[in-house]
Amino acid sequence: MKVVILAGGLGTRISEESHLRPKPMIDIGGMPILWHIMKYYSEFGYNDFIICLGYKQHMVKEFFADYFLYMSDVTFDIQNNQMIVHNKPKDPWKVTLIDTGLHTMTGGRVKRVQKYIGDEPFMLTYGDGVSNVDLKALEAFHRSHGRTATITTVNLAQLKGVLDVSEDNRITSFREKQEDDGSLINGGFMMFNPEIFRYLKDDTTVLEKEPLATLAEEGQLMSFYHEGFWQCMDTQREREKLQKLWDSGEAPWKIWQGEK
């Protein structure tokens, strides 16, 4: 199954870092948060990634082009013009990097990679948030209900999309969050059937607005509630929080072995 990661936004709320690099390339523990997200998915057996790029896309492409150099010890034999790579990375990844436009909205970015996804269900998440959500349970839940979309929902006071959820986990409405809300919010870590593309019109389509609102009205949007750890990285303070968790050796999303 393919995993689509939205990694093309401007990251204006963490401008201290994003004026230098795209937000998904901001590091936690010396590695981009994008890499942390991919490592997490990989531990559940999801290794085929489609990354939607935009702002400063060349930095993401260069990271993967030089992945051996970032992840390995290297000997440069200058005299003989040779490079020897030691302890090569073992990540079993296939990574497709797509320019989805500088100002394209989230739904438009997903629409642009439709041909790379094909006619099959796929995972979707944002390139700036980590969690310890059970991805296999998410997939099983999505396949069990047969509807178009599943969103992992969390209960945090964040400025995200607000969800009203019925007793059978069906999302009945989707709207922008207000400061006085205490409702469930969209935590990313989503799964869609290919029918989602019928709701995505063009580059101006914001996934979190008309498409999800329409799906909710039609009874095609389901909630997978997660009560464990979840944290996005919208601000410098949130980055520092994630860094402290990593430094403590108790980062909840780090379920793989080794320092990297």
C-alpha positions as CSV (number, residue, x, y, z in Angstrom):
1,M,0.0,0.0,0.0
2,K,1.2,3.5,-0.9
3,V,1.7,6.2,1.7
4,V,1.2,9.8,0.5
5,I,2.9,12.5,2.5
6,L,2.0,16.2,2.1
7,A,5.3,18.0,2.3
8,G,4.9,21.0,0.0
9,G,3.5,23.8,2.2
10,L,5.3,27.1,3.2
11,G,5.3,26.4,6.9
12,T,4.7,30.0,7.8
13,R,3.9,29.4,11.5
14,I,7.4,28.1,12.1
15,S,9.1,30.7,10.0
16,E,12.2,30.7,12.2
17,E,13.1,27.5,10.5
18,S,11.0,27.3,7.3
19,H,12.6,30.4,5.7
20,L,15.7,28.2,5.4
21,R,14.2,24.8,4.5
22,P,10.8,23.2,4.0
23,K,9.0,22.3,7.3
24,P,9.2,18.5,6.7
25,M,13.0,18.9,6.6
26,I,13.3,20.5,10.0
27,D,15.2,18.1,12.1
28,I,14.4,16.3,15.3
29,G,17.4,14.5,16.7
30,G,19.5,15.5,13.7
31,M,17.1,13.9,11.2
32,P,14.2,15.5,9.3
33,I,10.7,15.0,10.8
34,L,9.8,13.6,7.4
35,W,12.3,10.8,8.0
36,H,10.8,10.1,11.4
37,I,7.3,9.8,9.8
38,M,8.6,7.4,7.2
39,K,10.5,5.3,9.7
40,Y,7.3,5.0,11.7
41,Y,5.2,3.8,8.7
42,S,8.0,1.4,7.7
43,E,7.8,-0.4,11.1
44,F,4.3,-1.4,10.1
45,G,5.3,-2.6,6.7
46,Y,4.4,0.5,4.7
47,N,7.4,1.2,2.5
48,D,6.1,2.7,-0.7
49,F,6.1,6.5,-0.3
50,I,4.8,9.3,-2.6
51,I,5.9,12.7,-1.3
52,C,4.0,15.8,-2.5
53,L,6.6,18.6,-2.8
54,G,6.4,22.3,-3.4
55,Y,8.3,24.9,-1.3
56,K,12.1,24.4,-1.5
57,Q,11.5,20.9,-3.0
58,H,15.1,20.6,-4.1
59,M,16.2,20.1,-0.5
60,V,14.0,17.0,-0.1
61,K,15.2,15.6,-3.4
62,E,18.8,16.2,-2.5
63,F,18.3,14.5,0.9
64,F,17.1,11.3,-0.8
65,A,19.6,11.5,-3.7
66,D,22.4,11.6,-1.1
67,Y,20.7,9.2,1.4
68,F,23.7,6.9,1.5
69,L,25.9,9.8,2.5
70,Y,23.5,11.0,5.3
71,M,23.0,7.5,6.7
72,S,26.4,5.8,6.3
73,D,30.1,6.1,7.1
74,V,31.9,6.9,3.9
75,T,35.6,6.7,2.8
76,F,36.7,9.0,0.0
77,D,39.8,7.6,-1.8
78,I,40.9,10.8,-3.4
79,Q,43.9,9.4,-5.1
80,N,42.0,6.6,-6.8
81,N,38.8,8.6,-7.3
82,Q,36.7,6.1,-5.3
83,M,33.9,6.4,-2.7
84,I,33.4,3.4,-0.4
85,V,30.1,3.4,1.5
86,H,30.1,1.5,4.9
87,N,27.1,0.2,6.9
88,K,24.7,1.0,4.1
89,P,21.1,1.9,5.2
90,K,18.7,-1.0,5.2
91,D,15.5,1.0,4.8
92,P,13.4,-1.0,2.3
93,W,11.8,2.2,0.8
94,K,10.6,3.2,-2.6
95,V,10.3,7.0,-2.6
96,T,8.6,8.9,-5.3
97,L,9.1,12.7,-5.1
98,I,6.6,14.8,-7.0
99,D,6.5,18.5,-7.6
100,T,2.9,19.4,-6.9
101,G,3.3,23.1,-7.2
102,L,4.4,25.9,-4.9
103,H,0.9,27.3,-4.1
104,T,-1.2,24.2,-4.6
105,M,-3.7,23.4,-1.8
106,T,-3.7,20.0,0.0
107,G,-6.5,18.5,-2.0
108,G,-4.9,19.7,-5.2
109,R,-1.6,18.1,-4.2
110,V,-3.3,14.7,-3.7
111,K,-5.1,15.1,-7.1
112,R,-1.7,15.7,-8.8
113,V,-0.3,12.4,-7.6
114,Q,-3.4,10.3,-8.6
115,K,-1.5,8.6,-11.5
116,Y,1.2,7.4,-9.1
117,I,-1.3,6.0,-6.6
118,G,-3.5,4.1,-9.1
119,D,-6.9,2.6,-8.5
120,E,-6.3,1.3,-4.9
121,P,-6.7,2.4,-1.3
122,F,-3.9,4.5,0.1
123,M,-2.6,6.1,3.3
124,L,-2.2,9.9,3.6
125,T,-0.6,12.0,6.3
126,Y,1.0,15.4,6.8
127,G,4.8,15.9,6.8
128,D,4.9,17.7,10.1
129,G,3.3,15.4,12.7
130,V,4.3,12.2,14.7
131,S,2.2,9.8,16.7
132,N,2.1,6.3,18.1
133,V,-1.2,5.4,16.3
134,D,-1.6,1.7,15.4
135,L,-1.5,1.9,11.6
136,K,-2.4,-1.7,11.1
137,A,-5.5,-1.2,13.2
138,L,-6.3,1.9,11.2
139,E,-6.1,-0.1,8.0
140,A,-8.2,-2.9,9.3
141,F,-10.9,-0.4,10.6
142,H,-11.0,1.4,7.2
143,R,-11.4,-1.9,5.3
144,S,-14.1,-3.1,7.7
145,H,-16.5,-0.2,7.2
146,G,-16.3,0.1,3.4
147,R,-16.7,3.9,3.2
148,T,-14.5,6.3,1.3
149,A,-12.4,7.9,4.0
150,T,-11.0,7.4,7.5
151,I,-9.4,10.1,9.6
152,T,-7.4,9.5,12.8
153,T,-9.1,11.7,15.4
154,V,-7.5,13.1,18.5
155,N,-8.8,15.2,21.3
156,L,-6.4,18.1,21.7
157,A,-6.7,21.9,21.9
158,Q,-5.2,22.6,18.5
159,L,-6.4,24.9,15.6
160,K,-7.3,22.0,13.4
161,G,-10.5,20.8,11.7
162,V,-13.3,19.9,14.2
163,L,-15.2,16.7,13.8
164,D,-18.6,15.7,15.1
165,V,-18.6,11.9,15.5
166,S,-21.7,9.6,16.0
167,E,-21.8,6.5,18.2
168,D,-20.9,4.3,15.2
169,N,-17.7,6.3,14.5
170,R,-19.3,8.1,11.5
171,I,-18.2,11.7,11.1
172,T,-21.3,13.8,10.7
173,S,-19.7,17.2,10.2
174,F,-16.3,18.7,9.5
175,R,-15.5,22.4,10.1
176,E,-12.7,24.7,11.0
177,K,-11.8,24.7,14.7
178,Q,-12.6,27.7,17.0
179,E,-10.6,28.7,20.1
180,D,-13.3,27.7,22.5
181,D,-13.8,24.2,21.0
182,G,-13.1,21.0,23.0
183,S,-14.0,18.7,20.2
184,L,-12.2,15.9,18.4
185,I,-9.8,17.2,15.7
186,N,-8.2,15.8,12.6
187,G,-4.9,14.2,13.5
188,G,-3.9,13.2,10.0
189,F,-2.9,9.5,9.5
190,M,-5.8,9.0,7.1
191,M,-6.8,6.3,4.7
192,F,-8.8,6.7,1.5
193,N,-10.4,4.6,-1.2
194,P,-9.7,5.8,-4.8
195,E,-13.2,7.3,-4.9
196,I,-11.7,10.3,-3.0
197,F,-10.4,11.7,-6.3
198,R,-14.0,12.5,-7.4
199,Y,-14.1,15.1,-4.7
200,L,-10.8,16.8,-5.6
201,K,-11.2,19.3,-8.5
202,D,-8.0,21.2,-9.1
203,D,-5.1,23.0,-7.4
204,T,-7.4,25.2,-5.4
205,T,-9.0,22.3,-3.6
206,V,-8.4,22.3,0.1
207,L,-8.8,18.7,1.3
208,E,-9.9,19.8,4.8
209,K,-12.7,22.0,3.5
210,E,-15.3,21.0,0.8
211,P,-14.1,17.4,0.2
212,L,-14.1,16.3,3.8
213,A,-17.2,18.3,4.6
214,T,-19.1,16.7,1.6
215,L,-17.9,13.2,2.6
216,A,-19.2,13.8,6.1
217,E,-22.6,14.9,4.8
218,E,-22.8,11.8,2.6
219,G,-21.9,9.5,5.5
220,Q,-18.6,8.5,3.8
221,L,-16.2,9.8,6.4
222,M,-15.2,7.7,9.4
223,S,-13.4,8.4,12.7
224,F,-10.5,6.2,14.0
225,Y,-10.1,7.5,17.5
226,H,-6.6,7.6,18.9
227,E,-6.1,8.4,22.6
228,G,-2.3,7.9,22.6
229,F,0.5,10.3,21.7
230,W,0.1,12.8,18.9
231,Q,2.0,16.0,18.2
232,C,2.2,18.2,15.2
233,M,5.1,20.7,14.6
234,D,3.5,24.0,13.7
235,T,5.6,26.2,15.9
236,Q,9.2,26.4,17.3
237,R,7.8,25.6,20.7
238,E,6.4,22.3,19.4
239,R,9.6,21.5,17.7
240,E,11.5,22.0,21.0
241,K,8.9,19.7,22.7
242,L,9.6,17.0,20.2
243,Q,13.3,17.4,20.5
244,K,13.1,17.1,24.3
245,L,11.2,13.9,23.9
246,W,13.8,12.5,21.5
247,D,16.7,13.5,23.8
248,S,15.0,11.8,26.7
249,G,15.1,8.5,24.9
250,E,11.4,8.1,25.4
251,A,10.0,9.5,22.1
252,P,6.6,7.6,21.7
253,W,6.9,7.5,17.9
254,K,10.4,5.9,17.9
255,I,9.5,2.2,17.7
256,W,12.4,1.2,15.5
257,Q,15.8,-0.1,16.8
258,G,19.0,1.9,16.8
259,E,19.6,5.6,17.1
260,K,18.6,6.2,13.5
